[in-house]
Amino acid sequence: MKKTRNENRLPVIQDADLADKVVLVRVDHNVVKDGIIRDPYRIDRTIGTLYNIVERGGRIILMTHVGRPRDKKTGHITCDASTSIEPIAAYIERKLHTKIHVHSFRTESKRGILGIDTSINLAIKELKQHKIGGIYLPNTRWFEGEEATGEVRESFSRQLAGLADVFVNDAFGSWQPHVSAYDITRYLPSYAGFLMQEEIGHLEQVLHPERPFVAVVAGAKYDTKIGPLNELYKKVDHLILGGVIYNTYLCAKYQVRIAGVSDEDIEAAKKLVSMDKKKKKIVELPHIVEADQVGRKVRGKFRKIAVKDLVRGKSYGYVLDIDSRSFSDKKVADVIDSARTTFVNAVMGYTPYFTEGSEALDRTIDKNREALKFYGGGDTLQEFKSLCPGLYLAVLDDAQYYFFTGGGSVLKAIEQSDSMGMKPVQVLIENKKRLEKELTT
């Protein structure tokens, strides 16, 4: 595995004593929607870490979050099949040919699971006796303490730690400092799994790219991308925008109104427009798709228009896609072809009906056989796989491509300009320093 400039700071699973130890592993298996696995890619990427633990004599307890079962307004937690880890455990059983025990705890209405009780002790005993291959805890966000504060949070931290001897974090996509990825490190020797190490190593290549560096960023909201977008702008040679982010940019630059773009976002985008007047890094996509309404692609209800024809002061309908002709435009094609590093965190259109832009983008990027190509996970990866299945399968093991499992984590790291700046990674480093200090005193 390629070493990063920061690797010596990070405690890694290779250095852990795992023989006859119960190992609590935090993964990012957040791939279930409405009770169905959408894409097992993120599960498959953790298999190497799980195999290594077992091969070295460790016994595994897995945990992940799934969806958002907690209502942000009320704080109420809903525990039902739509956010259950049951399909994930069943998939791992089929993949590894071993029994994965899914433990059930009593839930309370609106509060979720109050804590980890002694009912799990028998399963842990069977795990140690090799009667089962592993344990999968319920969705971490079903536990009241996962995102809590004060004593409730502290109690859940201690309960989790009481299950195991060692903690391994292999959940690069889970950058938020919740108990299962953050607080737990205060109580157990803690290490980064192989996937976490690999993601950080490739993130270094995005933060310190071979140039020219071209980034493609899209999103459904402008305000959620302001921080990463501004930092990314400083790092790139060329920036291509899509989705509502591009619509907002067009509104700010050409002083038009596009349905679905707020005044606040337009005002925020003026800073980007102002910066680009001097540096001219943004590569405009010259053809867009305007529609009368959000929804299905209905004949006669959408049209292709040219950006050069936008009229100042005029209001337009919903811009729901990038016309594929944009990527045949000489200026756009030349920029993509000139890249030596390309980073993509983008779905260009309103899915699943407006997909022309995303497919054209992926196929144009693939024509450049010299560039390293990094795709931010989640929807970006899902869209690539759905629209270009043959290409996706062909490049999965291509050294020029790398698919991150967590797009949000990549953007967070870019915003911080540090591949190891995320709080769950920082606490692993702090845990290592603390243990080293204890050994020398």
N, C-alpha and C positions, 0 to 999 in steps of 0.2 A: 504494500500500500504506500502511495506517495506521501511523504512527510510534508506537513505544512510548517510555516514559520512559527506557528503557535503550539505545535503538537507537544512539546516538552512541558507546557503548562497544564495540559489536560490529563487527568487521570484516565487511563484506558483499560478496557476489560482484559487486555493481554497481561496486565500486571496484577490482576486480582487473583486471590486464592479462592477457588470455587469448589474444591473437592469436598464433598459431603455437606455443602452449604445450600440453604434455601435462598434462592436469588429472586428478588422482587424486580421485575422488568417493566419499566414504563415504555410503552410503544405508542405510535400514532397509527392506530387501526381505524381511524374515523372515516370509514368507507361505506357505512350503512345508511341508506335512506329509505324510510318507510319499511324497515325490516328486511331489505334486500341489499346485498353487496353490489355496488355499482361497478367497482373495478378493484380486484384484489392486489393491484400493484404494490400498494404500501404495506400490505401484509407480507407479500413475497419478499420484499426488500429486507425484512427483519429476520427471515429464516436462518441466515448465516449466523447471526448472533445467538439465536435460540439453540441451534445445533452445537455451536462452540461451547455454550454453558453446559449442556448435557454431556457432551463428549469429554469434558473435563471434570465430570462428577457432580455438577450442580443440579439442583431441582428447581423448577421454574414456577413462579406465580406471576401471571401477566395482568396488566391493567392498561386501559385506554379510556379516553373520552369518546363519546359518540354524539354528534349533534348538539343541540342546545335545549335540553329538557327543563332548564331553569328559566322562568319568566323574569326578564330583567326589571319589569315594572313592579311586580308583586313579590318576587323572590320565591314564588311557589315552584316546586319541583315535581314534574310529572314523570313517573316511571312506567313506561309501557313498551310494547313490542317495537314501536317505531324507532326507539333509540337503544334497543337491547344489543348486547354483545353476543347473543346466542348464535347468530349466523356466522360470526367471525370464528368462534370456538369450533363450530361444526366444520368450517372450511379448513382450519388448522388440523383438526382430527383427520380429515381426508388427505391432507397434504403430507402429514408426518406419520400417519398410520399409528396413532397412539390415542389414548383416552385423555380428553381434556375435561376436567370437572368444572362446571359453572356453578358457583356457589350462590345461593339465594339467602338474602337477609330480609328481615321483616321491614316493610316500608310503612310510613305514616302519611296520611293524606296531606298534601301540600308541602311536607318537609322532606320527603324522600327517605333515604336510609339514614337512620340517626347515628349509626356507628357499626364497627366490626365487633361481633360478639363471639363467644366461645363455641358457637355452632360450627365454626370452620375448623376447629381443632382436629376432628376425625379425618377430614380431607387432607390436612397437612400431614397427619400421621401416615395416611395411605400414600401420600406423595413421597415421603421419606423412605417408605418401604417398597417403592417402585410398583405399587398396585395401580397407580394412575400416572400418566405421563406429565401432567401439568394441571395447574389451577388457573382459571380465568375469573378475576373479580368482576362484579357488575360494573357497568358504566361509571367511571369515577365521578361524573357530574350528577349521578343519582345520589351520591353521598352528601348529606347536609354540610359536612365540614370542608369539602373540596374547595369551595370558593368563599368560605365563611371568614370571619375574623375572631379575634379573642380566644376564649377558652374552647369554644366549639372547634375551631381550626386546630388549636394546639392538641386537643384530645384526639382528633382524627389522625394527626401526624404521628403521634405515639402509637396509636393502634395499628397503623400501617407498618411502622417500623418493627412492631412486635411480631409480625408474621415471618420475618426473614433475617438472614445474617448479612446479606450484601444487597446493595441497590445498583441497578444498571439502567441508565437512561439511554434509550435508543429512539427517542421520539423527537427528532429534529423539528417536525412540524408543529409541535406543541410548545410555543415560545412563551406562553403566559405563565406567570409565577404562581400557579396553583399548587396545592399541597402535594399531589402525587408526582409532580415534576420538580418541585422546589424545596419545600419545607422538609421533606423526607430525608434530604442529605444531611441534616443536622444530627441524625441518629444512627446512620449506618455508613460503613465504608462505601463510597459511591464512585462509579466509573461510567465512562462513555462507551456505548456499544459500537459495533463496527459500522453500522449505518450512520450513526451520529458523526463518527470520525470521517467517513467518506463524504458526507454532505458538507462538513466544515472545510475539508480539503478542496472541494470543487468551488465552494463559496469564495475561497481565497482567489481562485482564478477569475471570478467575476469582479471582485473588489480590486484586483491587480491584473487587469486584462492585457492580453496581447492586442495591439492596435493595428488598424482602426477597430473601435469598439462601437457596435450598434445595439441599441436596446429598443425593444418593442413593448409598450405598456398600454393596457386597456383596463377598463373597469366600469362598473355600473354606477359608481359615485365618484365625483371628483374630490370631495372633502376628505375621504378616507385615504387618498393617495398623495395628498399634498406634500407631506414630509418626505416619503421615499422618492417622489417624483423630482422634487427640488434637489435632493442629494444625487440622484441618478443623473440629472441634467449636468451637474458639475463633472461627472466622471466620464460621460460618453463623448464620442466624436459625432455621433448622429443619433437622434431620437425620433422614433415613429410612434404615433399615438393612435388609439382606436377606442371604440365604444363611446360611452358618455364622456369620458375624458377628452376625446377628440372633439366631440360636439361642443363641449364647454370651451375648449381652445378656439374653435371656429367662431363661436359667439363673441368671445372677448376680442379676437383679432379683427374680424370683419364687421363687428357691431350689428349682428343679426340676432334674431331670436329663434331658437330651436325648441320645439315642444319637449317638456321633461327636464329642461336645464334650468336650475334655479338662479335667481339674481345673486345670491350669496356665492355660488360656485363661479359664476361669471366674473364677479369682482375679484375672487381669489385667483382666477386664472390670468388676470391682467398682469400679475407679477411675472409669470412665465413668458407671456407675450413680450413684455418689456425686456426681459433678459435676452430673448431670442432675436430682438431687433439688432443687437450688436454681434452676438456669437453665431447666429444662424445655424443652430444645430438641429432644429426640428425639420424633418422631411415631411412635407405635406402630401397626403394621399389625395390625388386630384379628383377622384370620382366617388361619390357617396350615394346611398340609397335612402330616399325619403319615403315615408309612409303616412297615410292618413290616421292610422291608429296602431296601437301596440297589439300584437297578436299574430294570427296566422298570415301567411303570405297570400293575400287574395288578389287575383288578377284585376288590374285597373285601380287598385288601392295603394299602389306604390310605384315609384318612378326613380330612374337614375339621373342624377344631376351633377354638374361639374362645379367644383369649389370656385373656380374663376368666375362663374356666373352668379354667385351669391350677391344680393343687392343690399347695401347698407340700409338698416332700418326696417327691413322686411322680416316678417315672421314666417317660419317654415314648420312643417309637420315634424313627426318623429324621424330622426335619422337612425335607422336600425341596422345598417350594415355598410361595409366598404365594398364598392363595386370592384370585382376582380380585375378589371382593366387597370386599376391603380397600380397593381404590382407588375404590369407590363410596361408602365410608363418608364422611359429611359432613365430619368433621374432617380426614381425609387429603386429600380432594378440594379442600377450601377452602384448605389449606396450599399444595398444588401450584398451584392457580389464582391464589393471591395472589403467587406468585414473580415477580420481575423478572429474576432470574438463576437458572438451574437447572444444576447439574453432576451428571452421572450416570456413575458407574463401577461398574456393577452388572449382574450376571446373578442374578435373584432365585431361580431354582430349579435343581435338578439336571438338567442337560442331558444328552441331548436329549429326555428323557421328561417332565420336569416344567417346562413353559414358560408356564403360564397367568399366573403373576405377572409375568414379564418383559413379555409382550405387553400386559397390562392397564396396567402402568406406562408404557410408551412411548405408548400411545394416550391415557392420561390427561394426560400431560405435553403432548402435541400440542394438546390442547384449549385450553391457555393460549396465546393468540396474541400476548401482550404480552411474554412472557419471552424472554431470550436463553437458548438451550439448548446446553450443551456436553456432548459425550459423550466419555469417555475411551476410547481405542482398544481393539484386541485383541478379546477375547471379547465385550465390551459392544457393539461395533459389529457383530460377526458375528451376534450374537443379534438385534439390531435388524433387520438386513437379512434374516435368515432368517424371523423371525416376522411382520414387517410390510413385506414387499417393496414393496408399492405406496406406502406412506407413506415408506419409505426413498428411493425414486426421486423422490418428489414434493418432498422437503425437501433433497436433496443440494445444490441451488443456492439454498436459502432462506437469506436473510441472518440469520434468527433462529436458525439451527442452525449448529453447528460440530462436526465430528468430528475429534478428535485422532488422530494416527497411533500415539501411544504412551501408553497408559494408565498404565503404570508410571512413565514420565517425569513425567507430570502429578502423580501422587501424591508423587513424590520432590521436585518443586518446591514443592508445597504444604507438605510436611514442613519444607522449608528456608525457606519464606516468601519465595522469590526465584525469579523466572522465569528468571534467568540464573545460578542457583547450581550447576547440574550441572557436574561436572568437565570434560566435553568442551566445554562452552560457555565455561567459565572460561579454559581454555587458549587458546581462540581470542582472547579479550580480551588475555591475556598476550602472545600472539604479536604482536598489533597494537602493544602498548606497546613491545615489544622492537624491532620494525622501525622504529617512529617514533623511538626513542632512537638507533638506529644511523644514521638519516638526519640527525640533528641533531648528531652528534659527528664 
